[in-house]
Every structure is written in C-alpha cells, then in structure tokens.
Amino acid sequence: MSNEHKEWPLWEVFIRSKAGLDHKHAGSLHAADAQMAIENARDVYTRRMEGISIWVVESKHIHASNPEEADAFFDPAQDKIYRHPTFYNLPDELKHM
C-alpha cells in the first residue's frame, strides 16, 4: 500500500482562548504530522483571532481511566480531608469563597 493511500493519524486539538487560562478540547482531525495538525486546527477550530495557543496530540497517545470503574477509582479521594478545605475558618469579610 502506498503512503498516499494510508489513512493519516487522528489528532486531538486543544485551544486556549484569549479569555482563558487553560486549553480546552476543541475536537479531532486527521493530519500527516504535528505541524499539519496545528495548521489545520487553526483553520478549522479558531475564528476571528480568538485563539492564542493550540496543542495537538496524536489520539493514540491519550490514555484514560475507565468510566465504568469511576466509583472505585475516585472513591479513595473522599478520605483525604485535606483536599476539601471545609475545616478552615474564614473571616466574615471574605465573600465568594
């Protein structure tokens, strides 16, 4: 099979907007390499100069937890009280916390 008939790998696209501090998943696309994926992501997923940064990662490199095992996987976090700052005394003047 020649290279021109091979399917290009799938890339996941993450965009950081001017108003945001984090990159958000925008979608997926096929591209021959990372540079092409970035350029295609710019053309497909950003409009009116709204993005300031694009990340692309080949989909095969993403590993995820199993949603069917979410209860058991995330349950141990409940016994770590330091992750939930409910025991701190806050001054009355402090709002929106």
C-alpha positions as CSV (number, residue, x, y, z in Angstrom):
1,M,0.0,0.0,0.0
2,S,1.5,3.4,-0.9
3,N,1.8,6.3,1.5
4,E,-0.8,8.3,-0.3
5,H,-3.4,5.7,0.4
6,K,-2.6,5.3,4.1
7,E,-5.0,6.9,6.5
8,W,-3.5,9.8,8.4
9,P,-3.4,9.5,12.2
10,L,-6.1,11.1,14.3
11,W,-5.1,14.1,16.4
12,E,-6.9,15.7,19.3
13,V,-7.0,19.5,19.3
14,F,-6.9,21.7,22.4
15,I,-7.3,25.5,22.1
16,R,-6.6,28.3,24.6
17,S,-8.7,31.3,24.1
18,K,-7.6,34.9,24.8
19,A,-10.0,35.0,27.7
20,G,-9.0,31.6,29.2
21,L,-6.2,30.3,31.3
22,D,-6.5,26.7,30.1
23,H,-6.6,24.7,26.9
24,K,-10.0,23.1,26.1
25,H,-10.6,20.2,23.8
26,A,-12.0,21.6,20.6
27,G,-12.2,18.4,18.5
28,S,-10.3,16.0,16.4
29,L,-8.8,15.9,12.9
30,H,-6.6,13.8,10.7
31,A,-3.2,15.1,9.6
32,A,0.0,13.6,8.3
33,D,2.2,15.2,11.1
34,A,2.1,17.5,14.1
35,Q,2.8,20.7,12.1
36,M,0.0,19.9,9.7
37,A,-2.3,19.1,12.6
38,I,-1.6,22.5,14.2
39,E,-2.2,24.4,10.9
40,N,-5.4,22.5,10.2
41,A,-6.6,23.0,13.8
42,R,-6.0,26.8,13.4
43,D,-8.1,26.8,10.2
44,V,-10.8,24.5,11.5
45,Y,-11.2,25.4,15.2
46,T,-10.3,29.1,15.5
47,R,-12.1,32.1,14.1
48,R,-11.7,35.8,14.4
49,M,-8.3,35.6,16.0
50,E,-9.8,34.1,19.2
51,G,-7.2,31.5,20.0
52,I,-3.7,32.3,21.4
53,S,-2.4,28.7,21.7
54,I,-3.0,25.4,20.1
55,W,-2.0,22.0,21.4
56,V,-2.3,18.8,19.3
57,V,-1.7,15.3,20.5
58,E,-1.9,12.1,18.5
59,S,-5.0,10.3,19.8
60,K,-3.1,7.0,20.2
61,H,-1.0,8.7,23.0
62,I,-4.0,9.5,25.2
63,H,-4.8,7.1,28.0
64,A,-7.9,7.4,30.1
65,S,-9.5,5.9,33.1
66,N,-12.4,3.6,32.6
67,P,-15.8,5.3,33.2
68,E,-17.3,2.0,34.3
69,E,-14.8,2.0,37.2
70,A,-15.2,5.6,38.2
71,D,-16.7,4.9,41.7
72,A,-13.9,2.7,42.8
73,F,-11.2,4.8,41.0
74,F,-12.2,8.1,42.6
75,D,-13.6,6.8,45.9
76,P,-10.3,6.9,47.8
77,A,-10.2,10.7,47.4
78,Q,-13.1,11.0,49.9
79,D,-10.9,10.0,52.8
80,K,-8.3,12.8,52.2
81,I,-9.9,15.6,54.1
82,Y,-7.0,18.0,53.2
83,R,-8.4,18.0,49.6
84,H,-11.6,19.5,50.9
85,P,-10.9,22.7,52.8
86,T,-14.1,22.7,54.7
87,F,-12.4,22.8,58.1
88,Y,-10.8,26.2,57.6
89,N,-12.2,29.2,59.5
90,L,-12.7,32.1,57.1
91,P,-13.2,35.7,58.2
92,D,-16.7,37.1,57.8
93,E,-15.4,39.8,55.4
94,L,-14.3,37.2,52.9
95,K,-17.0,36.8,50.3
96,H,-17.5,34.5,47.3
97,M,-15.5,31.6,48.7
